[in-house]
Amino acid sequence: MEIEPLKQAALAELRGAADLAALERAKGTWLGPQGKFTAAMKQLGALPREERPAAGKQINQAKAELETALSERRAELELKSALPKEAADFTLPGRRRSLGKLHPLTQVTEDIVRSFRKLGFAVADGPEVEDEYHCFDALNTPVDHPARDTQDTFYLNLAGAEGADEKTLLRTHTSSVQIRVMEKQRPPVRIIVPGRVYRRDNPDATHNPTFQQIEGLYVDRGVTVGDLKGTVEFVFKELLGEEIKIRFRPHYFSYTEPSFEIDFSSALTRKMGKEWLEIAGCGMVHPAVFEKVGYDPEIWTGWAFGFGIERIAMIRYNINDIRLFYENDIRFLRQF
Ligand code: DAH
């Protein structure tokens, strides 16, 4: 039995395999169960006893060499198939990663916050999962007020959870943060609170079950409605242009007295067929609210306001449907 020529032939075929499929075929031909080398091993038994050890050793060495040749060629071929088939053109322009943008509501919020910062307001924050006390009671809201109804508010069923004896809900307005801040801080207070709020509204062009508000609170000695009006006017002019007008109209909120709604007028509202568009609620902080947080209403005065950010963004960008902000359609979002 001539091992050497057999080995040379096998090596030539393995090393010369043009691709991985050819290599696998060569492996089968020589080293597989029906392969020629395997057959040589089987012939060992037919040799005279004294020749067997030497022949066996020779075959094993040859087989090891073939295994090495096989794995070397496999590595070469794998590398070759992983490399690009065509030459790269290094003069082509690079692929630029497209940068995302801030959501229009985030942009408007940041602009509003920037304006208030100029006037010395700090940003405050509070929980979206709120208790009835901070959302309603501490804000002097009577037990039978419609805002507290299960038809209007998302109550949470936290039976068994910690603090479950308190009724918990998704906050209906950012006004709850007024209370949380005043509980922790002595006056004077000058804060704004951007945040998400929730109501049981069916979505339509002007309603969405979740939306964003900005709350403002200013507490000090001798604070007046004139101060409130001047502040609101400054911010809205910065945001929507010098030619806009605002007016205060009497209204009712349980946590302010007197209370107002802020109406807004501009070329755009007139184009929408309305001279005045209501955009915010506000008023002078009610003494009962001060008493709840331990501020002496004989000493401290203050005002507060709250408005919807979507409303402002709709006016600013001339958008006629609030749901567009929440659909995440990239064609809509790219425009801002
Ligand atoms: N919380 C009111 C709302 O969601 C808005 C509001 C009105 C906030 C008067 C205030 C305020 O701080 O004084 O409709």
Residues whose N, C-alpha, C, O or C-beta is under 5 A from the ligand:
A	BS01	DAH	T172 H173 S175 G216 F253 T256 G281 C282 G283 A304 F305 G306
